[in-house]
Amino acid sequence: MEMDTALSFLSVAVVLTLAPGPDISFVIAQSLSQGKNAGIATALGLCTGLVVHISAAVLGVSAVIYQSALAFAIVKYAGAAYLLYLAWQAFNEKDAGLALERQERLTLMSLYKKAFL
């Protein structure tokens, strides 16, 4: 590999690593709206979900889903149904806006579960 290619790859990889994704944005939003402990509970839920996902990949569940058209279709349609459910919830919210003081306070366990899922 040429040095120019390696440096280009490295610089893009660093930028992508430092850019906050939806998980970090979720932790920041919970921390700002509900405090430090809510952010910690959310981060722990996200990490637990990652451990489960990585464990499934290591055990070969990803390979089974990849090889089985039925299993892949089930996962695909379940994900689409979940996204539609989230869209329905967002659509039905009344004047939610960005007012943090009007947001309902969730328990730490419910934040953990939400982040895990």
N, C-alpha and C positions, 0 to 999 in steps of 0.2 A: 504494500500500500504506500502510495506517495505521501510525503509530508503534508502537502496542501490539502489532500483529501482527509487525512487524519485530523488535522487542525480544524477543518471545516466541520467535520462530524463532532469533534469534541466541543466546539463552541455552540453548536446547535443543541447538543445533549445537555450542556450546562444551562442554557436558556430554558429549555423545556423542563428541566428538573427544578429550577427556581421559580417558574411560573406557577401560581396557585391554580389548582384544579377545582372541580366542584366539591370535592371532599374538604379541602382546606377552606373554601368559601363557606361551607356549611358549618364548620367548627367556629370560624370567625363570627358568623351571624349569631350562633347560639351563645357564644361568649359575650358578644356585645349586648345582646338583648336580655340574657338571663344570668350572666356572671361567669366567673372563672370556673366554678365547679360544674356548671352546665357544659362549658367547653371541654373540660376534662372528660366528663361522661360521654360526650359525643365522640371525642377522639378515641376513647377506649372502645366504644361500640364499632367505630370504623376499623380499628386494628383487629378486633375479634373477627369481624367479617372477612378481613384479608387473610387471617390465619385459616379460617374455614375454607375459603376459596383456594388458597395455596395448597392446603392439605388435600382437597379434592383433586387438584391438578396432579399432585405427586402420586396419589393413589390410582390415577388413571381414569378418573371420571370424565375428564375433558376428552380423552381419546375415545371413550365409549360414546359420548355425545357426538363427537365428530364423525364417528363411523356409522352411527345409527340415524337414519333419516327421520324416524319417528321421534326419537329422543330430542333431536335437534329442533324439530318442528314444535314439540311441546315446550321446550325452553324458549324458543323464539316467540310463540304466541302468548306464553305466560308473561314474558317481558313486555310485549305490546299491550296486553291487557292491563298490566300494572301502570304503564305510562298513560293509558287512557283514563285509568282511575285517578291518577295524579292530576291530569288535565281537568277532569270533571270536578275534583275538589277545588282546584284553583279557580275554575269558572264559576262555581257556586259560592265562593267567598264574597261576603258583603262588605264593601268598602275596606278591604284589608289594608291596602296601601303599604307604606313603609313606616307607619307610626309604631315605634317599638314599645311605647308605654301602653298601648292597647292590646298587645299580644298576650295571649293566655300563657301563664307560667306552667311549663311541663315539669313533671317529676324527673329526677335524674335517671330513674329506671326507664321511663318512657323515652327519654332522649337517647339512652343507650340502645334500646330496642330499635328505635327509628334509624339510628346510625348503622346498626348491625345489618338491618334489612337493606 
